Amino acid sequence: MVLESLIKPIIAVKRPWELFFYGMFIASIGLFLGYWIFRDKADLVMIFLTTFACMPLMFHAIRHEEKED
C-alpha cells in the first residue's frame, strides 16, 4: 500500500508529467511480478497488477474533482 502514496491527486494536477514516470514505474513492477509468478500468462497478470495499483490514485482524483465541483 505504499505505491499509491507516491503521488497525490493534487500534485498530479499541478505536474502531470510525473504521472508518466509513475505509470512506467507501476507497469515495470507489474511486468516483473507477472513474468516472475505467472510465466505463461504474464501479459494478462501485468495488466491486472497495473490497473490494481493505479485504482487508488484514480479514486482519489475523482473524489478530489467532485469536491471542487
Biopython code that builds the backbone (N, CA, C, O; Angstrom):
import numpy as np
from Bio.PDB.StructureBuilder import StructureBuilder

atoms = [
    (1, "MET", "N", (0.801, -1.196, 0.000)),
    (1, "MET", "CA", (0.000, 0.000, 0.000)),
    (1, "MET", "C", (0.851, 1.272, 0.000)),
    (1, "MET", "O", (0.381, 2.335, 0.403)),
    (2, "VAL", "N", (2.071, 1.164, -0.440)),
    (2, "VAL", "CA", (2.957, 2.319, -0.469)),
    (2, "VAL", "C", (2.927, 2.998, -1.829)),
    (2, "VAL", "O", (3.152, 4.205, -1.918)),
    (3, "LEU", "N", (2.656, 2.250, -2.881)),
    (3, "LEU", "CA", (2.749, 2.805, -4.227)),
    (3, "LEU", "C", (1.726, 3.907, -4.487)),
    (3, "LEU", "O", (2.012, 4.850, -5.224)),
    (4, "GLU", "N", (0.539, 3.800, -3.893)),
    (4, "GLU", "CA", (-0.451, 4.842, -4.144)),
    (4, "GLU", "C", (-0.138, 6.131, -3.401)),
    (4, "GLU", "O", (-0.698, 7.177, -3.728)),
    (5, "SER", "N", (0.746, 6.080, -2.407)),
    (5, "SER", "CA", (1.103, 7.291, -1.680)),
    (5, "SER", "C", (2.306, 8.000, -2.303)),
    (5, "SER", "O", (2.759, 9.014, -1.770)),
    (6, "LEU", "N", (2.829, 7.495, -3.409)),
    (6, "LEU", "CA", (3.948, 8.160, -4.064)),
    (6, "LEU", "C", (3.537, 9.490, -4.689)),
    (6, "LEU", "O", (4.320, 10.440, -4.701)),
    (7, "ILE", "N", (2.341, 9.559, -5.195)),
    (7, "ILE", "CA", (1.883, 10.792, -5.834)),
    (7, "ILE", "C", (0.435, 11.037, -5.425)),
    (7, "ILE", "O", (-0.393, 10.126, -5.442)),
    (8, "LYS", "N", (0.150, 12.256, -5.066)),
    (8, "LYS", "CA", (-1.190, 12.659, -4.649)),
    (8, "LYS", "C", (-1.922, 13.277, -5.839)),
    (8, "LYS", "O", (-1.275, 13.797, -6.749)),
    (9, "PRO", "N", (-3.260, 13.231, -5.854)),
    (9, "PRO", "CA", (-4.005, 13.800, -6.984)),
    (9, "PRO", "C", (-3.778, 15.300, -7.167)),
    (9, "PRO", "O", (-3.786, 15.794, -8.294)),
    (10, "ILE", "N", (-3.579, 16.013, -6.084)),
    (10, "ILE", "CA", (-3.346, 17.455, -6.194)),
    (10, "ILE", "C", (-2.018, 17.716, -6.902)),
    (10, "ILE", "O", (-1.925, 18.614, -7.739)),
    (11, "ILE", "N", (-0.998, 16.939, -6.570)),
    (11, "ILE", "CA", (0.297, 17.076, -7.233)),
    (11, "ILE", "C", (0.189, 16.636, -8.691)),
    (11, "ILE", "O", (0.836, 17.213, -9.565)),
    (12, "ALA", "N", (-0.614, 15.630, -8.951)),
    (12, "ALA", "CA", (-0.790, 15.143, -10.326)),
    (12, "ALA", "C", (-1.441, 16.202, -11.205)),
    (12, "ALA", "O", (-1.147, 16.274, -12.398)),
    (13, "VAL", "N", (-2.311, 17.018, -10.644)),
    (13, "VAL", "CA", (-2.939, 18.094, -11.422)),
    (13, "VAL", "C", (-1.924, 19.194, -11.715)),
    (13, "VAL", "O", (-1.914, 19.764, -12.806)),
    (14, "LYS", "N", (-1.077, 19.488, -10.741)),
    (14, "LYS", "CA", (-0.087, 20.547, -10.930)),
    (14, "LYS", "C", (1.063, 20.118, -11.843)),
    (14, "LYS", "O", (1.559, 20.921, -12.633)),
    (15, "ARG", "N", (1.489, 18.859, -11.739)),
    (15, "ARG", "CA", (2.619, 18.357, -12.535)),
    (15, "ARG", "C", (2.230, 17.031, -13.186)),
    (15, "ARG", "O", (2.589, 15.967, -12.682)),
    (16, "PRO", "N", (1.498, 17.087, -14.305)),
    (16, "PRO", "CA", (1.022, 15.839, -14.929)),
    (16, "PRO", "C", (2.131, 15.007, -15.560)),
    (16, "PRO", "O", (1.931, 13.815, -15.794)),
    (17, "TRP", "N", (3.282, 15.584, -15.841)),
    (17, "TRP", "CA", (4.358, 14.809, -16.441)),
    (17, "TRP", "C", (4.904, 13.769, -15.473)),
    (17, "TRP", "O", (5.510, 12.789, -15.907)),
    (18, "GLU", "N", (4.701, 13.957, -14.166)),
    (18, "GLU", "CA", (5.151, 12.970, -13.191)),
    (18, "GLU", "C", (4.309, 11.690, -13.274)),
    (18, "GLU", "O", (4.777, 10.619, -12.887)),
    (19, "LEU", "N", (3.083, 11.792, -13.772)),
    (19, "LEU", "CA", (2.243, 10.605, -13.928)),
    (19, "LEU", "C", (2.814, 9.643, -14.967)),
    (19, "LEU", "O", (2.611, 8.433, -14.866)),
    (20, "PHE", "N", (3.519, 10.164, -15.952)),
    (20, "PHE", "CA", (4.160, 9.311, -16.944)),
    (20, "PHE", "C", (5.191, 8.401, -16.287)),
    (20, "PHE", "O", (5.221, 7.198, -16.546)),
    (21, "PHE", "N", (6.036, 8.978, -15.437)),
    (21, "PHE", "CA", (7.051, 8.187, -14.749)),
    (21, "PHE", "C", (6.425, 7.269, -13.703)),
    (21, "PHE", "O", (6.908, 6.159, -13.478)),
    (22, "TYR", "N", (5.358, 7.728, -13.068)),
    (22, "TYR", "CA", (4.624, 6.881, -12.123)),
    (22, "TYR", "C", (4.048, 5.671, -12.846)),
    (22, "TYR", "O", (4.131, 4.549, -12.347)),
    (23, "GLY", "N", (3.473, 5.893, -14.005)),
    (23, "GLY", "CA", (2.907, 4.803, -14.793)),
    (23, "GLY", "C", (3.966, 3.830, -15.284)),
    (23, "GLY", "O", (3.748, 2.619, -15.285)),
    (24, "MET", "N", (5.109, 4.354, -15.700)),
    (24, "MET", "CA", (6.196, 3.475, -16.120)),
    (24, "MET", "C", (6.703, 2.636, -14.953)),
    (24, "MET", "O", (7.011, 1.456, -15.124)),
    (25, "PHE", "N", (6.790, 3.228, -13.784)),
    (25, "PHE", "CA", (7.250, 2.512, -12.593)),
    (25, "PHE", "C", (6.276, 1.400, -12.214)),
    (25, "PHE", "O", (6.686, 0.269, -11.952)),
    (26, "ILE", "N", (4.995, 1.727, -12.188)),
    (26, "ILE", "CA", (3.974, 0.750, -11.836)),
    (26, "ILE", "C", (3.916, -0.370, -12.881)),
    (26, "ILE", "O", (3.787, -1.541, -12.523)),
    (27, "ALA", "N", (4.009, -0.021, -14.163)),
    (27, "ALA", "CA", (3.952, -1.032, -15.217)),
    (27, "ALA", "C", (5.175, -1.945, -15.180)),
    (27, "ALA", "O", (5.056, -3.143, -15.435)),
    (28, "SER", "N", (6.336, -1.400, -14.869)),
    (28, "SER", "CA", (7.522, -2.256, -14.797)),
    (28, "SER", "C", (7.448, -3.212, -13.615)),
    (28, "SER", "O", (7.884, -4.358, -13.721)),
    (29, "ILE", "N", (6.905, -2.761, -12.496)),
    (29, "ILE", "CA", (6.715, -3.664, -11.359)),
    (29, "ILE", "C", (5.699, -4.744, -11.720)),
    (29, "ILE", "O", (5.897, -5.914, -11.393)),
    (30, "GLY", "N", (4.610, -4.360, -12.392)),
    (30, "GLY", "CA", (3.618, -5.334, -12.827)),
    (30, "GLY", "C", (4.194, -6.341, -13.812)),
    (30, "GLY", "O", (3.875, -7.528, -13.748)),
    (31, "LEU", "N", (5.041, -5.871, -14.722)),
    (31, "LEU", "CA", (5.678, -6.769, -15.684)),
    (31, "LEU", "C", (6.607, -7.744, -14.983)),
    (31, "LEU", "O", (6.587, -8.941, -15.269)),
    (32, "PHE", "N", (7.417, -7.240, -14.072)),
    (32, "PHE", "CA", (8.342, -8.105, -13.346)),
    (32, "PHE", "C", (7.598, -9.159, -12.531)),
    (32, "PHE", "O", (7.931, -10.343, -12.598)),
    (33, "LEU", "N", (6.601, -8.740, -11.766)),
    (33, "LEU", "CA", (5.848, -9.692, -10.948)),
    (33, "LEU", "C", (5.047, -10.670, -11.804)),
    (33, "LEU", "O", (4.962, -11.857, -11.490)),
    (34, "GLY", "N", (4.466, -10.164, -12.883)),
    (34, "GLY", "CA", (3.691, -11.037, -13.762)),
    (34, "GLY", "C", (4.552, -12.097, -14.423)),
    (34, "GLY", "O", (4.144, -13.252, -14.537)),
    (35, "TYR", "N", (5.737, -11.709, -14.858)),
    (35, "TYR", "CA", (6.618, -12.683, -15.500)),
    (35, "TYR", "C", (7.242, -13.627, -14.477)),
    (35, "TYR", "O", (7.476, -14.798, -14.779)),
    (36, "TRP", "N", (7.509, -13.142, -13.299)),
    (36, "TRP", "CA", (8.145, -13.950, -12.271)),
    (36, "TRP", "C", (7.187, -15.000, -11.708)),
    (36, "TRP", "O", (7.584, -16.141, -11.471)),
    (37, "ILE", "N", (5.930, -14.616, -11.495)),
    (37, "ILE", "CA", (4.981, -15.528, -10.868)),
    (37, "ILE", "C", (4.264, -16.394, -11.902)),
    (37, "ILE", "O", (4.169, -17.609, -11.729)),
    (38, "PHE", "N", (3.754, -15.777, -12.985)),
    (38, "PHE", "CA", (2.981, -16.488, -13.999)),
    (38, "PHE", "C", (3.659, -16.311, -15.352)),
    (38, "PHE", "O", (3.335, -15.369, -16.075)),
    (39, "ARG", "N", (4.576, -17.177, -15.709)),
    (39, "ARG", "CA", (5.319, -17.018, -16.958)),
    (39, "ARG", "C", (4.437, -17.189, -18.198)),
    (39, "ARG", "O", (4.651, -16.506, -19.200)),
    (40, "ASP", "N", (3.471, -18.070, -18.147)),
    (40, "ASP", "CA", (2.678, -18.325, -19.348)),
    (40, "ASP", "C", (1.604, -17.265, -19.587)),
    (40, "ASP", "O", (1.212, -17.056, -20.735)),
    (41, "LYS", "N", (1.123, -16.597, -18.561)),
    (41, "LYS", "CA", (0.104, -15.546, -18.702)),
    (41, "LYS", "C", (0.601, -14.212, -18.135)),
    (41, "LYS", "O", (-0.151, -13.508, -17.462)),
    (42, "ALA", "N", (1.847, -13.869, -18.401)),
    (42, "ALA", "CA", (2.449, -12.667, -17.827)),
    (42, "ALA", "C", (1.777, -11.393, -18.328)),
    (42, "ALA", "O", (1.681, -10.420, -17.581)),
    (43, "ASP", "N", (1.314, -11.377, -19.568)),
    (43, "ASP", "CA", (0.709, -10.163, -20.107)),
    (43, "ASP", "C", (-0.602, -9.828, -19.410)),
    (43, "ASP", "O", (-0.853, -8.665, -19.093)),
    (44, "LEU", "N", (-1.425, -10.814, -19.173)),
    (44, "LEU", "CA", (-2.705, -10.584, -18.504)),
    (44, "LEU", "C", (-2.506, -10.181, -17.039)),
    (44, "LEU", "O", (-3.202, -9.302, -16.531)),
    (45, "VAL", "N", (-1.562, -10.824, -16.375)),
    (45, "VAL", "CA", (-1.277, -10.504, -14.968)),
    (45, "VAL", "C", (-0.674, -9.109, -14.860)),
    (45, "VAL", "O", (-0.969, -8.390, -13.905)),
    (46, "MET", "N", (0.158, -8.709, -15.810)),
    (46, "MET", "CA", (0.739, -7.371, -15.795)),
    (46, "MET", "C", (-0.340, -6.302, -15.904)),
    (46, "MET", "O", (-0.300, -5.305, -15.183)),
    (47, "ILE", "N", (-1.294, -6.499, -16.792)),
    (47, "ILE", "CA", (-2.380, -5.534, -16.946)),
    (47, "ILE", "C", (-3.220, -5.466, -15.674)),
    (47, "ILE", "O", (-3.601, -4.380, -15.236)),
    (48, "PHE", "N", (-3.510, -6.625, -15.080)),
    (48, "PHE", "CA", (-4.275, -6.652, -13.837)),
    (48, "PHE", "C", (-3.541, -5.934, -12.711)),
    (48, "PHE", "O", (-4.145, -5.125, -12.006)),
    (49, "LEU", "N", (-2.249, -6.212, -12.524)),
    (49, "LEU", "CA", (-1.497, -5.583, -11.439)),
    (49, "LEU", "C", (-1.331, -4.086, -11.649)),
    (49, "LEU", "O", (-1.382, -3.317, -10.690)),
    (50, "THR", "N", (-1.135, -3.667, -12.888)),
    (50, "THR", "CA", (-1.006, -2.235, -13.179)),
    (50, "THR", "C", (-2.315, -1.511, -12.899)),
    (50, "THR", "O", (-2.316, -0.436, -12.299)),
    (51, "THR", "N", (-3.415, -2.088, -13.326)),
    (51, "THR", "CA", (-4.719, -1.487, -13.071)),
    (51, "THR", "C", (-5.031, -1.465, -11.586)),
    (51, "THR", "O", (-5.547, -0.475, -11.067)),
    (52, "PHE", "N", (-4.721, -2.546, -10.914)),
    (52, "PHE", "CA", (-4.972, -2.644, -9.481)),
    (52, "PHE", "C", (-4.154, -1.615, -8.702)),
    (52, "PHE", "O", (-4.636, -1.068, -7.710)),
    (53, "ALA", "N", (-2.918, -1.345, -9.140)),
    (53, "ALA", "CA", (-2.067, -0.385, -8.441)),
    (53, "ALA", "C", (-2.481, 1.059, -8.719)),
    (53, "ALA", "O", (-2.239, 1.935, -7.888)),
    (54, "CYS", "N", (-3.096, 1.323, -9.863)),
    (54, "CYS", "CA", (-3.493, 2.693, -10.209)),
    (54, "CYS", "C", (-4.889, 3.064, -9.722)),
    (54, "CYS", "O", (-5.269, 4.233, -9.784)),
    (55, "MET", "N", (-5.650, 2.102, -9.245)),
    (55, "MET", "CA", (-7.016, 2.384, -8.796)),
    (55, "MET", "C", (-7.100, 3.385, -7.641)),
    (55, "MET", "O", (-7.975, 4.250, -7.684)),
    (56, "PRO", "N", (-6.252, 3.326, -6.618)),
    (56, "PRO", "CA", (-6.360, 4.327, -5.537)),
    (56, "PRO", "C", (-6.119, 5.758, -6.019)),
    (56, "PRO", "O", (-6.794, 6.686, -5.573)),
    (57, "LEU", "N", (-5.157, 5.938, -6.926)),
    (57, "LEU", "CA", (-4.906, 7.276, -7.459)),
    (57, "LEU", "C", (-6.110, 7.786, -8.233)),
    (57, "LEU", "O", (-6.484, 8.950, -8.086)),
    (58, "MET", "N", (-6.721, 6.951, -9.047)),
    (58, "MET", "CA", (-7.899, 7.359, -9.800)),
    (58, "MET", "C", (-9.080, 7.643, -8.874)),
    (58, "MET", "O", (-9.829, 8.593, -9.101)),
    (59, "PHE", "N", (-9.249, 6.838, -7.850)),
    (59, "PHE", "CA", (-10.333, 7.052, -6.895)),
    (59, "PHE", "C", (-10.179, 8.398, -6.198)),
    (59, "PHE", "O", (-11.144, 9.156, -6.090)),
    (60, "HIS", "N", (-8.976, 8.699, -5.726)),
    (60, "HIS", "CA", (-8.754, 9.959, -5.031)),
    (60, "HIS", "C", (-8.827, 11.152, -5.984)),
    (60, "HIS", "O", (-9.264, 12.231, -5.586)),
    (61, "ALA", "N", (-8.406, 10.970, -7.231)),
    (61, "ALA", "CA", (-8.501, 12.059, -8.207)),
    (61, "ALA", "C", (-9.960, 12.376, -8.525)),
    (61, "ALA", "O", (-10.329, 13.547, -8.615)),
    (62, "ILE", "N", (-10.792, 11.354, -8.694)),
    (62, "ILE", "CA", (-12.211, 11.580, -8.970)),
    (62, "ILE", "C", (-12.889, 12.214, -7.764)),
    (62, "ILE", "O", (-13.718, 13.110, -7.923)),
    (63, "ARG", "N", (-12.548, 11.764, -6.566)),
    (63, "ARG", "CA", (-13.118, 12.333, -5.358)),
    (63, "ARG", "C", (-12.713, 13.798, -5.194)),
    (63, "ARG", "O", (-13.519, 14.624, -4.765)),
    (64, "HIS", "N", (-11.464, 14.118, -5.535)),
    (64, "HIS", "CA", (-10.981, 15.498, -5.462)),
    (64, "HIS", "C", (-11.727, 16.385, -6.470)),
    (64, "HIS", "O", (-12.085, 17.521, -6.158)),
    (65, "GLU", "N", (-11.957, 15.857, -7.677)),
    (65, "GLU", "CA", (-12.685, 16.621, -8.694)),
    (65, "GLU", "C", (-14.141, 16.876, -8.260)),
    (65, "GLU", "O", (-14.687, 17.949, -8.515)),
    (66, "GLU", "N", (-14.754, 15.899, -7.616)),
    (66, "GLU", "CA", (-16.119, 16.081, -7.148)),
    (66, "GLU", "C", (-16.192, 17.136, -6.038)),
    (66, "GLU", "O", (-17.164, 17.886, -5.964)),
    (67, "LYS", "N", (-15.186, 17.196, -5.188)),
    (67, "LYS", "CA", (-15.160, 18.219, -4.148)),
    (67, "LYS", "C", (-15.012, 19.618, -4.745)),
    (67, "LYS", "O", (-15.599, 20.578, -4.246)),
    (68, "GLU", "N", (-14.221, 19.726, -5.819)),
    (68, "GLU", "CA", (-14.037, 21.019, -6.463)),
    (68, "GLU", "C", (-15.314, 21.499, -7.148)),
    (68, "GLU", "O", (-15.609, 22.694, -7.151)),
    (69, "ASP", "N", (-16.057, 20.584, -7.717)),
    (69, "ASP", "CA", (-17.310, 20.970, -8.393)),
    (69, "ASP", "C", (-18.364, 21.281, -7.366)),
    (69, "ASP", "O", (-19.491, 21.625, -7.723)),
]
sb = StructureBuilder()
sb.init_structure("model")
sb.init_model(0)
sb.init_chain("A")
sb.init_seg("    ")
for serial, (resi, resn, name, xyz) in enumerate(atoms, 1):
    if name == "N":
        sb.init_residue(resn, " ", resi, " ")
    sb.init_atom(name, np.array(xyz, "f"), 0.0, 1.0, " ", f" {name:<3s}", serial, name[0])
structure = sb.get_structure()
